[in-house]
Amino acid sequence: GGRSKEEGVLVHCLAGISRSVTITMAYLMFKMNMSLNEAYDLVRSRKSNISPNFHFMGQLLDFERQLHSQFLSPPALGSSPDSGIEFDRWNPN
């Protein structure tokens, strides 16, 4: 995979505002020890037109509770939210 080679990973869905945003936020919460709010703010700072649907946000809240209750706290990749993560806009044209 891209992460083992320190390469980028493209996460996308049809509209790019809900599904791909949700999986990216879940990744940040798990790997970077971010709260749901921190993950949302970081993704939104890089891509302003995000809108995870209501059910996905509910699942992310449940995931956040699960991460905290099971003490699944992997070490952060760095000291700042930007560590090792780059957001680029992909243009297929």
DSSP file (Angstrom, degrees, kcal/mol; ACC not computed):
  #  RESIDUE AA STRUCTURE BP1 BP2  ACC     N-H-->O    O-->H-N    N-H-->O    O-->H-N    TCO  KAPPA ALPHA  PHI   PSI    X-CA   Y-CA   Z-CA
    1    1 A G     >        0   0    0      0, 0.0     4,-0.8     0, 0.0     3,-0.3   0.000 360.0 360.0 360.0 168.1    0.0    0.0    0.0
    2    2 A G  T  4> +     0   0    0      1,-0.2     5,-3.3     2,-0.2     3,-0.5   0.844 360.0  57.3 -62.1 -38.1    0.9    3.6   -0.3
    3    3 A R  T >45S+     0   0    0      1,-0.2     3,-1.2     3,-0.2    -1,-0.2   0.865 101.5  55.1 -67.9 -35.0    1.5    4.2    3.4
    4    4 A S  T 345S+     0   0    0     -3,-0.3    -1,-0.2     1,-0.3    -2,-0.2   0.772 113.5  42.4 -69.4 -23.2    4.2    1.5    3.7
    5    5 A K  T 3<5S-     0   0    0     -4,-0.8    -1,-0.3    -3,-0.5    -2,-0.2   0.291 114.8-115.6-101.6   7.9    6.1    3.2    0.9
    6    6 A E  T < 5S+     0   0    0     -3,-1.2     2,-0.2     1,-0.2    -3,-0.2   0.841  72.6 136.0  57.5  35.1    5.5    6.7    2.2
    7    7 A E      < -     0   0    0     -5,-3.3    -1,-0.2    -6,-0.1    -2,-0.1  -0.660  59.8 -92.2-104.3 165.4    3.5    7.5   -0.9
    8    8 A G        -     0   0    0     -2,-0.2     2,-0.4    -3,-0.1    -1,-0.1  -0.326  30.7-145.3 -73.5 159.8    0.2    9.3   -1.1
    9    9 A V        -     0   0    0     -7,-0.1     2,-0.6    -8,-0.1    -1,-0.0  -0.997   8.5-140.0-127.8 129.0   -3.1    7.5   -1.1
   10   10 A L        -     0   0    0     -2,-0.4     2,-0.5     2,-0.0    -2,-0.0  -0.792  17.4-173.1 -90.6 123.9   -6.1    8.8   -3.1
   11   11 A V        +     0   0    0     -2,-0.6     2,-0.3     5,-0.0     9,-0.1  -0.978  21.4 154.3-115.5 122.4   -9.4    8.6   -1.3
   12   12 A H        -     0   0    0     -2,-0.5     2,-0.3     7,-0.0     3,-0.0  -0.970  24.8-178.0-147.3 159.9  -12.4    9.4   -3.5
   13   13 A C        -     0   0    0     -2,-0.3    -2,-0.0     1,-0.0     0, 0.0  -0.858  52.2 -82.0-143.9 179.6  -16.1    8.9   -4.1
   14   14 A L  S    S+     0   0    0     -2,-0.3    -1,-0.0     1,-0.2     0, 0.0   0.919 125.7  17.9 -56.2 -51.9  -18.4   10.2   -6.7
   15   15 A A  S    S-     0   0    0     -3,-0.0    -1,-0.2     0, 0.0    -3,-0.0   0.718  91.4-138.4 -95.5 -23.1  -19.1   13.6   -5.3
   16   16 A G  S    S+     0   0    0      1,-0.0    -2,-0.1    34,-0.0    33,-0.1   0.723  78.9  90.8  74.6  21.1  -16.1   13.9   -2.9
   17   17 A I  S    S+     0   0    0     33,-0.1    34,-3.4    34,-0.1    -1,-0.0   0.566  93.3  13.4-123.2 -12.4  -18.1   15.4   -0.1
   18   18 A S  S  > S+     0   0    0     32,-0.2     4,-2.6    34,-0.1     5,-0.2   0.641 121.2  36.7-128.7 -68.2  -19.4   12.6    2.1
   19   19 A R  H  > S+     0   0    0      1,-0.2     4,-2.2     2,-0.2     5,-0.2   0.941 121.8  42.3 -62.7 -50.2  -18.1    9.1    1.7
   20   20 A S  H  > S+     0   0    0      1,-0.2     4,-1.9     2,-0.2    -1,-0.2   0.872 115.4  51.7 -66.0 -35.0  -14.5    9.9    1.0
   21   21 A V  H  > S+     0   0    0      2,-0.2     4,-2.5     1,-0.2    -1,-0.2   0.913 108.6  51.8 -64.7 -42.6  -14.6   12.6    3.7
   22   22 A T  H  X S+     0   0    0     -4,-2.6     4,-2.3     1,-0.2    -2,-0.2   0.926 111.3  45.0 -62.3 -46.7  -15.9   10.1    6.2
   23   23 A I  H  X S+     0   0    0     -4,-2.2     4,-2.1     2,-0.2    -1,-0.2   0.867 113.0  51.8 -68.4 -34.7  -13.3    7.5    5.6
   24   24 A T  H  X S+     0   0    0     -4,-1.9     4,-2.3    -5,-0.2    -2,-0.2   0.918 110.6  48.1 -65.9 -42.8  -10.5   10.1    5.7
   25   25 A M  H  X S+     0   0    0     -4,-2.5     4,-2.4     2,-0.2    -2,-0.2   0.907 110.3  51.6 -64.2 -41.4  -11.8   11.4    9.0
   26   26 A A  H  X S+     0   0    0     -4,-2.3     4,-2.2     1,-0.2     5,-0.2   0.904 109.4  50.9 -62.1 -40.6  -12.0    7.9   10.5
   27   27 A Y  H  X>S+     0   0    0     -4,-2.1     4,-3.1     1,-0.2     5,-0.5   0.934 110.7  48.3 -60.8 -47.0   -8.4    7.3    9.4
   28   28 A L  H  X5S+     0   0    0     -4,-2.3     4,-1.6     1,-0.2     6,-1.4   0.886 111.2  50.9 -62.1 -39.2   -7.3   10.5   11.1
   29   29 A M  H  <5S+     0   0    0     -4,-2.4     4,-0.4     4,-0.2    -1,-0.2   0.909 118.6  37.1 -64.5 -41.9   -9.1    9.6   14.3
   30   30 A F  H  <5S+     0   0    0     -4,-2.2    -2,-0.2    -5,-0.2    -3,-0.2   0.947 127.2  31.0 -77.8 -50.6   -7.6    6.2   14.4
   31   31 A K  H  <5S+     0   0    0     -4,-3.1    46,-0.2    -5,-0.2    -3,-0.2   0.800 128.8  35.5 -83.4 -29.6   -4.0    6.8   13.2
   32   32 A M  S  <<S-     0   0    0     -4,-1.6    -1,-0.2    -5,-0.5    -3,-0.2   0.330 101.2-122.5-107.7   6.2   -3.5   10.4   14.4
   33   33 A N        +     0   0    0     -4,-0.4     2,-0.2     1,-0.2    -4,-0.2   0.831  56.4 159.2  56.4  34.5   -5.4   10.1   17.7
   34   34 A M        -     0   0    0     -6,-1.4    -1,-0.2    -9,-0.1     2,-0.1  -0.584  40.9-122.6 -87.1 150.0   -7.7   13.0   16.6
   35   35 A S     >  -     0   0    0     -2,-0.2     4,-2.6     1,-0.1     5,-0.2  -0.378  34.4-103.1 -74.9 167.6  -11.1   13.7   18.0
   36   36 A L  H  > S+     0   0    0      1,-0.2     4,-2.6     2,-0.2     5,-0.2   0.919 124.4  50.3 -58.8 -43.6  -14.0   13.8   15.5
   37   37 A N  H  > S+     0   0    0      2,-0.2     4,-2.7     1,-0.2    -1,-0.2   0.906 110.3  49.0 -63.3 -41.7  -14.0   17.6   15.7
   38   38 A E  H  > S+     0   0    0      2,-0.2     4,-2.4     1,-0.2    -1,-0.2   0.920 112.7  47.5 -63.8 -43.6  -10.2   17.8   15.1
   39   39 A A  H  X S+     0   0    0     -4,-2.6     4,-2.5     2,-0.2     5,-0.3   0.921 113.0  48.8 -63.9 -43.9  -10.5   15.4   12.1
   40   40 A Y  H  X S+     0   0    0     -4,-2.6     4,-2.8    -5,-0.2     5,-0.2   0.940 112.0  48.8 -60.3 -47.7  -13.4   17.4   10.7
   41   41 A D  H  X S+     0   0    0     -4,-2.7     4,-1.9     1,-0.2    -1,-0.2   0.892 111.8  49.1 -61.9 -40.2  -11.6   20.7   11.1
   42   42 A L  H  X S+     0   0    0     -4,-2.4     4,-0.9     2,-0.2    -1,-0.2   0.946 113.8  44.6 -65.6 -47.4   -8.5   19.4    9.4
   43   43 A V  H >X S+     0   0    0     -4,-2.5     4,-1.9     1,-0.2     3,-0.9   0.923 114.2  50.1 -63.1 -42.9  -10.3   18.0    6.4
   44   44 A R  H 3< S+     0   0    0     -4,-2.8    -1,-0.2    -5,-0.3    -2,-0.2   0.833 103.6  59.5 -66.0 -30.9  -12.4   21.1    6.1
   45   45 A S  H 3< S+     0   0    0     -4,-1.9    -1,-0.2    -5,-0.2    -2,-0.2   0.751 114.7  37.0 -68.1 -21.0   -9.3   23.3    6.3
   46   46 A R  H << S+     0   0    0     -3,-0.9     2,-0.3    -4,-0.9    -2,-0.2   0.679 131.4  25.1-100.5 -23.2   -8.1   21.5    3.2
   47   47 A K     <  -     0   0    0     -4,-1.9    -1,-0.3    -5,-0.1     3,-0.2  -0.856  65.1-168.0-146.2 102.8  -11.4   21.0    1.3
   48   48 A S  S    S+     0   0    0     -2,-0.3     2,-1.3     1,-0.2    -1,-0.1   0.765  75.1  69.2 -70.6 -26.9  -14.1   23.5    2.2
   49   49 A N        +     0   0    0    -33,-0.1     2,-0.3     2,-0.0    -1,-0.2  -0.485  67.6 135.3 -96.0  67.9  -17.0   21.8    0.5
   50   50 A I        +     0   0    0     -2,-1.3   -32,-0.2    -3,-0.2   -33,-0.1  -0.861  20.6 166.5-110.6 149.6  -17.4   18.7    2.8
   51   51 A S        -     0   0    0    -34,-3.4   -34,-0.1    -2,-0.3     3,-0.1  -0.398  16.2-163.0-160.9  74.1  -20.7   17.4    4.1
   52   52 A P        -     0   0    0      0, 0.0   -34,-0.1     0, 0.0   -33,-0.1  -0.383  36.0-108.2 -58.9 136.0  -20.6   13.9    5.6
   53   53 A N     >  -     0   0    0      1,-0.1     4,-2.4     3,-0.1     5,-0.2  -0.178  27.4-102.6 -68.5 164.6  -24.2   12.7    5.8
   54   54 A F  H  > S+     0   0    0      1,-0.2     4,-1.9     2,-0.2     5,-0.1   0.865 120.2  48.4 -54.7 -44.4  -26.1   12.5    9.1
   55   55 A H  H  > S+     0   0    0      1,-0.2     4,-2.1     2,-0.2    -1,-0.2   0.886 110.0  51.4 -69.1 -38.6  -25.7    8.7    9.3
   56   56 A F  H  > S+     0   0    0      2,-0.2     4,-2.4     1,-0.2    -1,-0.2   0.903 108.8  51.6 -63.8 -40.1  -22.0    8.8    8.6
   57   57 A M  H  X S+     0   0    0     -4,-2.4     4,-2.2     1,-0.2    -1,-0.2   0.891 108.6  51.8 -64.2 -37.5  -21.5   11.4   11.3
   58   58 A G  H  X S+     0   0    0     -4,-1.9     4,-2.2    -5,-0.2    -1,-0.2   0.904 109.8  49.0 -62.9 -41.0  -23.4    9.2   13.7
   59   59 A Q  H  X S+     0   0    0     -4,-2.1     4,-2.5     2,-0.2    -2,-0.2   0.879 109.7  51.8 -66.3 -37.5  -21.1    6.3   12.8
   60   60 A L  H  X S+     0   0    0     -4,-2.4     4,-2.5     2,-0.2    -2,-0.2   0.882 108.4  51.6 -66.7 -37.1  -18.1    8.5   13.4
   61   61 A L  H  X S+     0   0    0     -4,-2.2     4,-2.3     2,-0.2    -2,-0.2   0.929 111.4  47.2 -62.4 -44.8  -19.4    9.5   16.8
   62   62 A D  H  X S+     0   0    0     -4,-2.2     4,-2.4     1,-0.2    -2,-0.2   0.904 111.8  51.1 -61.5 -41.3  -19.8    5.8   17.7
   63   63 A F  H  X S+     0   0    0     -4,-2.5     4,-2.6     2,-0.2    -2,-0.2   0.901 108.4  51.7 -63.0 -42.0  -16.3    5.1   16.3
   64   64 A E  H  X S+     0   0    0     -4,-2.5     4,-2.0     2,-0.2    -1,-0.2   0.926 110.9  47.6 -61.3 -45.0  -14.9    7.9   18.5
   65   65 A R  H  X S+     0   0    0     -4,-2.3     4,-2.7     1,-0.2    -2,-0.2   0.907 111.9  50.7 -61.4 -42.0  -16.5    6.5   21.6
   66   66 A Q  H  X S+     0   0    0     -4,-2.4     4,-2.0     1,-0.2     6,-0.3   0.904 108.1  52.0 -63.9 -42.3  -15.2    3.0   20.7
   67   67 A L  H  <>S+     0   0    0     -4,-2.6     5,-1.8     1,-0.2     4,-0.2   0.913 115.0  42.1 -60.7 -42.6  -11.7    4.3   20.3
   68   68 A H  H ><5S+     0   0    0     -4,-2.0     3,-0.7     1,-0.2    -2,-0.2   0.877 114.4  49.9 -73.7 -37.5  -11.8    6.0   23.7
   69   69 A S  H 3<5S+     0   0    0     -4,-2.7    -2,-0.2     1,-0.2    -1,-0.2   0.804 114.2  43.6 -74.5 -27.8  -13.5    3.1   25.5
   70   70 A Q  T 3<5S-     0   0    0     -4,-2.0    -1,-0.2    -5,-0.2    -2,-0.2   0.352 106.1-123.9 -97.8   5.8  -11.2    0.4   24.2
   71   71 A F  T < 5 +     0   0    0     -3,-0.7     2,-1.7    -4,-0.2    -3,-0.2   0.853  50.6 161.6  54.7  37.7   -8.0    2.5   24.8
   72   72 A L      < +     0   0    0     -5,-1.8    -1,-0.2    -6,-0.3   -39,-0.1  -0.602  11.3 150.4 -85.5  77.6   -7.0    2.1   21.2
   73   73 A S        -     0   0    0     -2,-1.7     3,-0.1    -3,-0.1    -1,-0.1  -0.701  24.2-171.9-115.2  79.2   -4.6    5.0   21.2
   74   74 A P        -     0   0    0      0, 0.0     3,-0.1     0, 0.0    -2,-0.0  -0.367  41.5 -88.5 -65.0 151.0   -1.8    4.3   18.7
   75   75 A P        -     0   0    0      0, 0.0   -42,-0.1     0, 0.0     2,-0.0  -0.305  47.9-105.9 -61.1 142.6    1.0    6.9   18.9
   76   76 A A        -     0   0    0    -44,-0.1   -44,-0.2     1,-0.1     3,-0.1  -0.330  18.9-127.3 -66.5 151.0    0.5    9.9   16.8
   77   77 A L  S    S-     0   0    0    -46,-0.2     2,-0.3     6,-0.1    -1,-0.1   0.686  84.2 -15.1 -73.9 -17.4    2.5   10.2   13.7
   78   78 A G  S    S-     0   0    0      5,-0.1    -1,-0.1   -46,-0.1    -2,-0.0  -0.959  72.5 -93.6-169.5-179.2    3.7   13.6   14.6
   79   79 A S  S    S+     0   0    0     -2,-0.3    -1,-0.0    -3,-0.1    -2,-0.0   0.624 101.2  53.6 -89.1 -12.6    3.1   16.5   16.9
   80   80 A S  S >  S-     0   0    0      1,-0.1     3,-1.9    -4,-0.0    -3,-0.1  -0.879  85.2-117.0-122.2 156.1    0.9   18.6   14.6
   81   81 A P  T 3  S+     0   0    0      0, 0.0    -1,-0.1     0, 0.0     4,-0.0   0.723 113.5  59.2 -61.0 -19.8   -2.2   17.7   12.6
   82   82 A D  T >  S+     0   0    0      2,-0.1     3,-1.6     4,-0.0     2,-0.2   0.545  73.7 129.0 -85.4  -6.6   -0.3   18.3    9.4
   83   83 A S  T <  S-     0   0    0     -3,-1.9    -6,-0.1     1,-0.3    -5,-0.1  -0.297  88.6 -19.3 -59.2 114.5    2.3   15.6   10.1
   84   84 A G  T 3  S+     0   0    0     -2,-0.2     2,-0.5     1,-0.1    -1,-0.3   0.506 111.2 108.5  73.7   4.7    2.6   13.3    7.1
   85   85 A I    <   +     0   0    0     -3,-1.6     2,-0.4   -77,-0.0    -1,-0.1  -0.961  40.5 178.9-122.8 127.5   -0.7   14.2    5.6
   86   86 A E        -     0   0    0     -2,-0.5     2,-0.5    -3,-0.1   -40,-0.0  -0.979  13.6-155.3-124.9 138.4   -1.2   16.1    2.4
   87   87 A F        +     0   0    0     -2,-0.4     2,-0.4     2,-0.0    -2,-0.0  -0.961  19.1 173.5-113.1 122.3   -4.5   17.0    0.8
   88   88 A D        -     0   0    0     -2,-0.5     2,-0.4   -41,-0.0    -2,-0.0  -0.949  32.9-118.3-125.3 147.5   -4.5   17.7   -2.9
   89   89 A R        -     0   0    0     -2,-0.4     2,-0.5     2,-0.0   -42,-0.0  -0.715  27.5-144.3 -83.2 134.4   -7.3   18.3   -5.2
   90   90 A W        -     0   0    0     -2,-0.4    -1,-0.0     2,-0.0     0, 0.0  -0.867  14.1-171.1-102.5 129.6   -7.5   15.7   -8.0
   91   91 A N        -     0   0    0     -2,-0.5    -2,-0.0     1,-0.1     0, 0.0  -0.950  10.1-163.8-122.0 109.7   -8.6   16.8  -11.4
   92   92 A P              0   0    0      0, 0.0    -1,-0.1     0, 0.0    -2,-0.0   0.613 360.0 360.0 -70.2 -10.3   -9.2   13.9  -13.8
   93   93 A N              0   0    0      0, 0.0    -2,-0.0     0, 0.0     0, 0.0   0.461 360.0 360.0 -89.2 360.0   -9.1   16.3  -16.8
